Amino acid sequence: MKLSHAIELLKTAGVKAQPVPGTSKYNITLPDGEMRMINEKQLVALVNKAEKSPTNLLKVIETAV
């Protein structure tokens, strides 16, 4: 899966992902407003793991990060 596709899936789940300049990390903002930092590779892996379901995606990200 490409990073751009992963970010689009995050948007459908209500998660914002913004790149951190000069790094390979992203600041993600969960629907409840909580912010976390995650590595780009981990972000794509988590989205793949979530089986493209917004409900599963939120659960996977909240528990992994």
PDB file of N, CA, C and O in Angstrom:
ATOM      1  N   MET A   1       0.842  -1.177   0.000  1.00  0.00           N
ATOM      2  CA  MET A   1       0.000   0.000   0.000  1.00  0.00           C
ATOM      3  C   MET A   1       0.885   1.237   0.000  1.00  0.00           C
ATOM      4  O   MET A   1       1.909   1.282   0.681  1.00  0.00           O
ATOM      5  N   LYS A   2       0.487   2.216  -0.754  1.00  0.00           N
ATOM      6  CA  LYS A   2       1.226   3.471  -0.807  1.00  0.00           C
ATOM      7  C   LYS A   2       0.826   4.358   0.364  1.00  0.00           C
ATOM      8  O   LYS A   2      -0.276   4.248   0.901  1.00  0.00           O
ATOM      9  N   LEU A   3       1.729   5.224   0.739  1.00  0.00           N
ATOM     10  CA  LEU A   3       1.486   6.141   1.851  1.00  0.00           C
ATOM     11  C   LEU A   3       0.283   7.035   1.572  1.00  0.00           C
ATOM     12  O   LEU A   3      -0.525   7.281   2.468  1.00  0.00           O
ATOM     13  N   SER A   4       0.156   7.515   0.362  1.00  0.00           N
ATOM     14  CA  SER A   4      -0.970   8.408   0.033  1.00  0.00           C
ATOM     15  C   SER A   4      -2.311   7.701   0.224  1.00  0.00           C
ATOM     16  O   SER A   4      -3.279   8.312   0.677  1.00  0.00           O
ATOM     17  N   HIS A   5      -2.365   6.429  -0.118  1.00  0.00           N
ATOM     18  CA  HIS A   5      -3.600   5.659   0.080  1.00  0.00           C
ATOM     19  C   HIS A   5      -3.869   5.451   1.569  1.00  0.00           C
ATOM     20  O   HIS A   5      -5.014   5.527   2.017  1.00  0.00           O
ATOM     21  N   ALA A   6      -2.816   5.189   2.325  1.00  0.00           N
ATOM     22  CA  ALA A   6      -2.962   5.017   3.775  1.00  0.00           C
ATOM     23  C   ALA A   6      -3.506   6.288   4.413  1.00  0.00           C
ATOM     24  O   ALA A   6      -4.365   6.223   5.293  1.00  0.00           O
ATOM     25  N   ILE A   7      -3.016   7.436   3.978  1.00  0.00           N
ATOM     26  CA  ILE A   7      -3.479   8.710   4.541  1.00  0.00           C
ATOM     27  C   ILE A   7      -4.944   8.957   4.179  1.00  0.00           C
ATOM     28  O   ILE A   7      -5.700   9.488   4.993  1.00  0.00           O
ATOM     29  N   GLU A   8      -5.347   8.579   2.973  1.00  0.00           N
ATOM     30  CA  GLU A   8      -6.759   8.718   2.586  1.00  0.00           C
ATOM     31  C   GLU A   8      -7.653   7.840   3.456  1.00  0.00           C
ATOM     32  O   GLU A   8      -8.738   8.264   3.853  1.00  0.00           O
ATOM     33  N   LEU A   9      -7.207   6.623   3.754  1.00  0.00           N
ATOM     34  CA  LEU A   9      -7.988   5.746   4.629  1.00  0.00           C
ATOM     35  C   LEU A   9      -8.074   6.319   6.040  1.00  0.00           C
ATOM     36  O   LEU A   9      -9.108   6.204   6.699  1.00  0.00           O
ATOM     37  N   LEU A  10      -6.998   6.931   6.497  1.00  0.00           N
ATOM     38  CA  LEU A  10      -7.024   7.575   7.820  1.00  0.00           C
ATOM     39  C   LEU A  10      -8.071   8.680   7.848  1.00  0.00           C
ATOM     40  O   LEU A  10      -8.804   8.821   8.827  1.00  0.00           O
ATOM     41  N   LYS A  11      -8.141   9.459   6.782  1.00  0.00           N
ATOM     42  CA  LYS A  11      -9.129  10.542   6.714  1.00  0.00           C
ATOM     43  C   LYS A  11     -10.549  10.000   6.828  1.00  0.00           C
ATOM     44  O   LYS A  11     -11.394  10.605   7.489  1.00  0.00           O
ATOM     45  N   THR A  12     -10.816   8.865   6.188  1.00  0.00           N
ATOM     46  CA  THR A  12     -12.166   8.298   6.263  1.00  0.00           C
ATOM     47  C   THR A  12     -12.495   7.854   7.682  1.00  0.00           C
ATOM     48  O   THR A  12     -13.665   7.782   8.058  1.00  0.00           O
ATOM     49  N   ALA A  13     -11.464   7.557   8.469  1.00  0.00           N
ATOM     50  CA  ALA A  13     -11.676   7.152   9.863  1.00  0.00           C
ATOM     51  C   ALA A  13     -11.659   8.354  10.806  1.00  0.00           C
ATOM     52  O   ALA A  13     -11.806   8.191  12.018  1.00  0.00           O
ATOM     53  N   GLY A  14     -11.482   9.557  10.262  1.00  0.00           N
ATOM     54  CA  GLY A  14     -11.480  10.753  11.097  1.00  0.00           C
ATOM     55  C   GLY A  14     -10.134  11.051  11.734  1.00  0.00           C
ATOM     56  O   GLY A  14     -10.065  11.787  12.718  1.00  0.00           O
ATOM     57  N   VAL A  15      -9.062  10.486  11.185  1.00  0.00           N
ATOM     58  CA  VAL A  15      -7.718  10.690  11.720  1.00  0.00           C
ATOM     59  C   VAL A  15      -6.957  11.597  10.765  1.00  0.00           C
ATOM     60  O   VAL A  15      -6.911  11.342   9.562  1.00  0.00           O
ATOM     61  N   LYS A  16      -6.352  12.671  11.311  1.00  0.00           N
ATOM     62  CA  LYS A  16      -5.532  13.563  10.506  1.00  0.00           C
ATOM     63  C   LYS A  16      -4.082  13.114  10.620  1.00  0.00           C
ATOM     64  O   LYS A  16      -3.621  12.765  11.706  1.00  0.00           O
ATOM     65  N   ALA A  17      -3.367  13.124   9.509  1.00  0.00           N
ATOM     66  CA  ALA A  17      -1.945  12.773   9.507  1.00  0.00           C
ATOM     67  C   ALA A  17      -1.176  13.883   8.802  1.00  0.00           C
ATOM     68  O   ALA A  17      -1.441  14.202   7.643  1.00  0.00           O
ATOM     69  N   GLN A  18      -0.214  14.469   9.525  1.00  0.00           N
ATOM     70  CA  GLN A  18       0.595  15.534   8.956  1.00  0.00           C
ATOM     71  C   GLN A  18       2.063  15.160   9.087  1.00  0.00           C
ATOM     72  O   GLN A  18       2.500  14.739  10.158  1.00  0.00           O
ATOM     73  N   PRO A  19       2.838  15.308   8.004  1.00  0.00           N
ATOM     74  CA  PRO A  19       4.258  14.967   8.070  1.00  0.00           C
ATOM     75  C   PRO A  19       5.020  15.920   8.982  1.00  0.00           C
ATOM     76  O   PRO A  19       4.700  17.105   9.077  1.00  0.00           O
ATOM     77  N   VAL A  20       6.031  15.379   9.649  1.00  0.00           N
ATOM     78  CA  VAL A  20       6.932  16.193  10.459  1.00  0.00           C
ATOM     79  C   VAL A  20       8.111  16.529   9.551  1.00  0.00           C
ATOM     80  O   VAL A  20       8.842  15.629   9.138  1.00  0.00           O
ATOM     81  N   PRO A  21       8.309  17.817   9.231  1.00  0.00           N
ATOM     82  CA  PRO A  21       9.366  18.202   8.295  1.00  0.00           C
ATOM     83  C   PRO A  21      10.756  17.693   8.733  1.00  0.00           C
ATOM     84  O   PRO A  21      11.130  17.774   9.903  1.00  0.00           O
ATOM     85  N   GLY A  22      11.494  17.175   7.758  1.00  0.00           N
ATOM     86  CA  GLY A  22      12.848  16.719   8.002  1.00  0.00           C
ATOM     87  C   GLY A  22      12.955  15.340   8.619  1.00  0.00           C
ATOM     88  O   GLY A  22      14.052  14.898   8.963  1.00  0.00           O
ATOM     89  N   THR A  23      11.815  14.643   8.766  1.00  0.00           N
ATOM     90  CA  THR A  23      11.824  13.300   9.344  1.00  0.00           C
ATOM     91  C   THR A  23      10.950  12.382   8.499  1.00  0.00           C
ATOM     92  O   THR A  23      10.316  12.819   7.539  1.00  0.00           O
ATOM     93  N   SER A  24      10.924  11.122   8.866  1.00  0.00           N
ATOM     94  CA  SER A  24      10.004  10.182   8.209  1.00  0.00           C
ATOM     95  C   SER A  24       8.863   9.848   9.167  1.00  0.00           C
ATOM     96  O   SER A  24       8.330   8.739   9.152  1.00  0.00           O
ATOM     97  N   LYS A  25       8.498  10.821   9.998  1.00  0.00           N
ATOM     98  CA  LYS A  25       7.430  10.621  10.979  1.00  0.00           C
ATOM     99  C   LYS A  25       6.231  11.499  10.652  1.00  0.00           C
ATOM    100  O   LYS A  25       6.330  12.484   9.920  1.00  0.00           O
ATOM    101  N   TYR A  26       5.098  11.108  11.218  1.00  0.00           N
ATOM    102  CA  TYR A  26       3.846  11.835  11.032  1.00  0.00           C
ATOM    103  C   TYR A  26       3.217  12.115  12.382  1.00  0.00           C
ATOM    104  O   TYR A  26       3.243  11.272  13.278  1.00  0.00           O
ATOM    105  N   ASN A  27       2.649  13.308  12.522  1.00  0.00           N
ATOM    106  CA  ASN A  27       1.812  13.613  13.670  1.00  0.00           C
ATOM    107  C   ASN A  27       0.410  13.203  13.276  1.00  0.00           C
ATOM    108  O   ASN A  27      -0.110  13.649  12.253  1.00  0.00           O
ATOM    109  N   ILE A  28      -0.199  12.359  14.080  1.00  0.00           N
ATOM    110  CA  ILE A  28      -1.573  11.973  13.797  1.00  0.00           C
ATOM    111  C   ILE A  28      -2.455  12.527  14.907  1.00  0.00           C
ATOM    112  O   ILE A  28      -2.081  12.538  16.080  1.00  0.00           O
ATOM    113  N   THR A  29      -3.620  12.979  14.510  1.00  0.00           N
ATOM    114  CA  THR A  29      -4.606  13.486  15.451  1.00  0.00           C
ATOM    115  C   THR A  29      -5.818  12.575  15.371  1.00  0.00           C
ATOM    116  O   THR A  29      -6.457  12.454  14.326  1.00  0.00           O
ATOM    117  N   LEU A  30      -6.122  11.939  16.488  1.00  0.00           N
ATOM    118  CA  LEU A  30      -7.261  11.029  16.560  1.00  0.00           C
ATOM    119  C   LEU A  30      -8.555  11.826  16.651  1.00  0.00           C
ATOM    120  O   LEU A  30      -8.519  13.013  16.975  1.00  0.00           O
ATOM    121  N   PRO A  31      -9.691  11.206  16.375  1.00  0.00           N
ATOM    122  CA  PRO A  31     -10.969  11.930  16.418  1.00  0.00           C
ATOM    123  C   PRO A  31     -11.270  12.585  17.766  1.00  0.00           C
ATOM    124  O   PRO A  31     -11.990  13.582  17.818  1.00  0.00           O
ATOM    125  N   ASP A  32     -10.729  12.037  18.855  1.00  0.00           N
ATOM    126  CA  ASP A  32     -10.971  12.634  20.169  1.00  0.00           C
ATOM    127  C   ASP A  32     -10.030  13.798  20.466  1.00  0.00           C
ATOM    128  O   ASP A  32     -10.085  14.378  21.550  1.00  0.00           O
ATOM    129  N   GLY A  33      -9.155  14.148  19.499  1.00  0.00           N
ATOM    130  CA  GLY A  33      -8.254  15.277  19.646  1.00  0.00           C
ATOM    131  C   GLY A  33      -6.860  14.914  20.144  1.00  0.00           C
ATOM    132  O   GLY A  33      -5.976  15.770  20.178  1.00  0.00           O
ATOM    133  N   GLU A  34      -6.655  13.669  20.527  1.00  0.00           N
ATOM    134  CA  GLU A  34      -5.353  13.246  21.022  1.00  0.00           C
ATOM    135  C   GLU A  34      -4.354  13.193  19.862  1.00  0.00           C
ATOM    136  O   GLU A  34      -4.669  12.691  18.783  1.00  0.00           O
ATOM    137  N   MET A  35      -3.139  13.720  20.101  1.00  0.00           N
ATOM    138  CA  MET A  35      -2.099  13.719  19.079  1.00  0.00           C
ATOM    139  C   MET A  35      -1.019  12.719  19.443  1.00  0.00           C
ATOM    140  O   MET A  35      -0.660  12.564  20.611  1.00  0.00           O
ATOM    141  N   ARG A  36      -0.503  12.041  18.420  1.00  0.00           N
ATOM    142  CA  ARG A  36       0.583  11.081  18.598  1.00  0.00           C
ATOM    143  C   ARG A  36       1.528  11.188  17.408  1.00  0.00           C
ATOM    144  O   ARG A  36       1.140  11.633  16.328  1.00  0.00           O
ATOM    145  N   MET A  37       2.776  10.773  17.625  1.00  0.00           N
ATOM    146  CA  MET A  37       3.743  10.754  16.537  1.00  0.00           C
ATOM    147  C   MET A  37       4.023   9.301  16.171  1.00  0.00           C
ATOM    148  O   MET A  37       4.155   8.440  17.041  1.00  0.00           O
ATOM    149  N   ILE A  38       4.110   9.044  14.865  1.00  0.00           N
ATOM    150  CA  ILE A  38       4.303   7.675  14.394  1.00  0.00           C
ATOM    151  C   ILE A  38       5.228   7.680  13.177  1.00  0.00           C
ATOM    152  O   ILE A  38       5.195   8.601  12.361  1.00  0.00           O
ATOM    153  N   ASN A  39       6.044   6.648  13.070  1.00  0.00           N
ATOM    154  CA  ASN A  39       6.941   6.480  11.946  1.00  0.00           C
ATOM    155  C   ASN A  39       6.122   6.146  10.700  1.00  0.00           C
ATOM    156  O   ASN A  39       5.101   5.464  10.779  1.00  0.00           O
ATOM    157  N   GLU A  40       6.581   6.633   9.558  1.00  0.00           N
ATOM    158  CA  GLU A  40       5.866   6.426   8.298  1.00  0.00           C
ATOM    159  C   GLU A  40       5.636   4.941   7.988  1.00  0.00           C
ATOM    160  O   GLU A  40       4.533   4.556   7.599  1.00  0.00           O
ATOM    161  N   LYS A  41       6.653   4.121   8.155  1.00  0.00           N
ATOM    162  CA  LYS A  41       6.509   2.690   7.866  1.00  0.00           C
ATOM    163  C   LYS A  41       5.504   2.033   8.804  1.00  0.00           C
ATOM    164  O   LYS A  41       4.718   1.184   8.383  1.00  0.00           O
ATOM    165  N   GLN A  42       5.531   2.423  10.069  1.00  0.00           N
ATOM    166  CA  GLN A  42       4.597   1.866  11.045  1.00  0.00           C
ATOM    167  C   GLN A  42       3.170   2.290  10.703  1.00  0.00           C
ATOM    168  O   GLN A  42       2.233   1.503  10.838  1.00  0.00           O
ATOM    169  N   LEU A  43       3.012   3.523  10.265  1.00  0.00           N
ATOM    170  CA  LEU A  43       1.696   4.033   9.896  1.00  0.00           C
ATOM    171  C   LEU A  43       1.092   3.202   8.760  1.00  0.00           C
ATOM    172  O   LEU A  43      -0.067   2.793   8.834  1.00  0.00           O
ATOM    173  N   VAL A  44       1.871   2.957   7.724  1.00  0.00           N
ATOM    174  CA  VAL A  44       1.385   2.163   6.593  1.00  0.00           C
ATOM    175  C   VAL A  44       1.087   0.730   7.040  1.00  0.00           C
ATOM    176  O   VAL A  44       0.082   0.149   6.631  1.00  0.00           O
ATOM    177  N   ALA A  45       1.954   0.162   7.875  1.00  0.00           N
ATOM    178  CA  ALA A  45       1.736  -1.205   8.356  1.00  0.00           C
ATOM    179  C   ALA A  45       0.458  -1.312   9.177  1.00  0.00           C
ATOM    180  O   ALA A  45      -0.276  -2.293   9.053  1.00  0.00           O
ATOM    181  N   LEU A  46       0.186  -0.324  10.009  1.00  0.00           N
ATOM    182  CA  LEU A  46      -1.028  -0.345  10.827  1.00  0.00           C
ATOM    183  C   LEU A  46      -2.281  -0.236   9.966  1.00  0.00           C
ATOM    184  O   LEU A  46      -3.281  -0.905  10.228  1.00  0.00           O
ATOM    185  N   VAL A  47      -2.225   0.600   8.949  1.00  0.00           N
ATOM    186  CA  VAL A  47      -3.380   0.736   8.062  1.00  0.00           C
ATOM    187  C   VAL A  47      -3.617  -0.581   7.322  1.00  0.00           C
ATOM    188  O   VAL A  47      -4.763  -0.997   7.151  1.00  0.00           O
ATOM    189  N   ASN A  48      -2.558  -1.229   6.888  1.00  0.00           N
ATOM    190  CA  ASN A  48      -2.700  -2.547   6.239  1.00  0.00           C
ATOM    191  C   ASN A  48      -3.316  -3.554   7.192  1.00  0.00           C
ATOM    192  O   ASN A  48      -4.175  -4.342   6.798  1.00  0.00           O
ATOM    193  N   LYS A  49      -2.885  -3.532   8.438  1.00  0.00           N
ATOM    194  CA  LYS A  49      -3.359  -4.478   9.450  1.00  0.00           C
ATOM    195  C   LYS A  49      -4.849  -4.289   9.751  1.00  0.00           C
ATOM    196  O   LYS A  49      -5.544  -5.242  10.104  1.00  0.00           O
ATOM    197  N   ALA A  50      -5.320  -3.084   9.614  1.00  0.00           N
ATOM    198  CA  ALA A  50      -6.697  -2.761   9.983  1.00  0.00           C
ATOM    199  C   ALA A  50      -7.735  -3.246   8.967  1.00  0.00           C
ATOM    200  O   ALA A  50      -8.937  -3.071   9.172  1.00  0.00           O
ATOM    201  N   GLU A  51      -7.281  -3.841   7.896  1.00  0.00           N
ATOM    202  CA  GLU A  51      -8.182  -4.410   6.884  1.00  0.00           C
ATOM    203  C   GLU A  51      -9.121  -3.381   6.269  1.00  0.00           C
ATOM    204  O   GLU A  51     -10.240  -3.714   5.878  1.00  0.00           O
ATOM    205  N   LYS A  52      -8.681  -2.157   6.185  1.00  0.00           N
ATOM    206  CA  LYS A  52      -9.400  -1.078   5.487  1.00  0.00           C
ATOM    207  C   LYS A  52     -10.784  -0.780   6.061  1.00  0.00           C
ATOM    208  O   LYS A  52     -11.650  -0.278   5.344  1.00  0.00           O
ATOM    209  N   SER A  53     -10.997  -1.070   7.302  1.00  0.00           N
ATOM    210  CA  SER A  53     -12.256  -0.737   7.958  1.00  0.00           C
ATOM    211  C   SER A  53     -12.014   0.419   8.919  1.00  0.00           C
ATOM    212  O   SER A  53     -11.174   0.298   9.810  1.00  0.00           O
ATOM    213  N   PRO A  54     -12.719   1.532   8.768  1.00  0.00           N
ATOM    214  CA  PRO A  54     -12.491   2.676   9.657  1.00  0.00           C
ATOM    215  C   PRO A  54     -12.612   2.339  11.140  1.00  0.00           C
ATOM    216  O   PRO A  54     -11.858   2.872  11.955  1.00  0.00           O
ATOM    217  N   THR A  55     -13.534   1.474  11.497  1.00  0.00           N
ATOM    218  CA  THR A  55     -13.686   1.091  12.901  1.00  0.00           C
ATOM    219  C   THR A  55     -12.461   0.328  13.370  1.00  0.00           C
ATOM    220  O   THR A  55     -11.905   0.632  14.426  1.00  0.00           O
ATOM    221  N   ASN A  56     -12.037  -0.657  12.596  1.00  0.00           N
ATOM    222  CA  ASN A  56     -10.832  -1.416  12.945  1.00  0.00           C
ATOM    223  C   ASN A  56      -9.603  -0.532  12.934  1.00  0.00           C
ATOM    224  O   ASN A  56      -8.719  -0.686  13.777  1.00  0.00           O
ATOM    225  N   LEU A  57      -9.538   0.394  11.989  1.00  0.00           N
ATOM    226  CA  LEU A  57      -8.387   1.279  11.870  1.00  0.00           C
ATOM    227  C   LEU A  57      -8.193   2.094  13.125  1.00  0.00           C
ATOM    228  O   LEU A  57      -7.071   2.205  13.620  1.00  0.00           O
ATOM    229  N   LEU A  58      -9.256   2.666  13.652  1.00  0.00           N
ATOM    230  CA  LEU A  58      -9.145   3.450  14.883  1.00  0.00           C
ATOM    231  C   LEU A  58      -8.675   2.582  16.046  1.00  0.00           C
ATOM    232  O   LEU A  58      -7.824   3.005  16.829  1.00  0.00           O
ATOM    233  N   LYS A  59      -9.216   1.382  16.165  1.00  0.00           N
ATOM    234  CA  LYS A  59      -8.812   0.492  17.246  1.00  0.00           C
ATOM    235  C   LYS A  59      -7.344   0.139  17.138  1.00  0.00           C
ATOM    236  O   LYS A  59      -6.625   0.163  18.137  1.00  0.00           O
ATOM    237  N   VAL A  60      -6.890  -0.187  15.944  1.00  0.00           N
ATOM    238  CA  VAL A  60      -5.496  -0.585  15.746  1.00  0.00           C
ATOM    239  C   VAL A  60      -4.557   0.566  16.075  1.00  0.00           C
ATOM    240  O   VAL A  60      -3.552   0.367  16.758  1.00  0.00           O
ATOM    241  N   ILE A  61      -4.866   1.750  15.605  1.00  0.00           N
ATOM    242  CA  ILE A  61      -3.999   2.891  15.849  1.00  0.00           C
ATOM    243  C   ILE A  61      -3.985   3.284  17.320  1.00  0.00           C
ATOM    244  O   ILE A  61      -2.923   3.568  17.873  1.00  0.00           O
ATOM    245  N   GLU A  62      -5.133   3.303  17.949  1.00  0.00           N
ATOM    246  CA  GLU A  62      -5.194   3.679  19.366  1.00  0.00           C
ATOM    247  C   GLU A  62      -4.423   2.726  20.253  1.00  0.00           C
ATOM    248  O   GLU A  62      -3.829   3.154  21.243  1.00  0.00           O
ATOM    249  N   THR A  63      -4.415   1.446  19.924  1.00  0.00           N
ATOM    250  CA  THR A  63      -3.710   0.475  20.766  1.00  0.00           C
ATOM    251  C   THR A  63      -2.233   0.378  20.439  1.00  0.00           C
ATOM    252  O   THR A  63      -1.431   0.030  21.305  1.00  0.00           O
ATOM    253  N   ALA A  64      -1.856   0.681  19.194  1.00  0.00           N
ATOM    254  CA  ALA A  64      -0.468   0.500  18.787  1.00  0.00           C
ATOM    255  C   ALA A  64       0.413   1.718  19.061  1.00  0.00           C
ATOM    256  O   ALA A  64       1.624   1.580  19.231  1.00  0.00           O
ATOM    257  N   VAL A  65      -0.166   2.869  19.103  1.00  0.00           N
ATOM    258  CA  VAL A  65       0.639   4.091  19.221  1.00  0.00           C
ATOM    259  C   VAL A  65       0.531   4.653  20.616  1.00  0.00           C
ATOM    260  O   VAL A  65       1.138   5.682  20.915  1.00  0.00           O
TER     261      VAL A  65
END
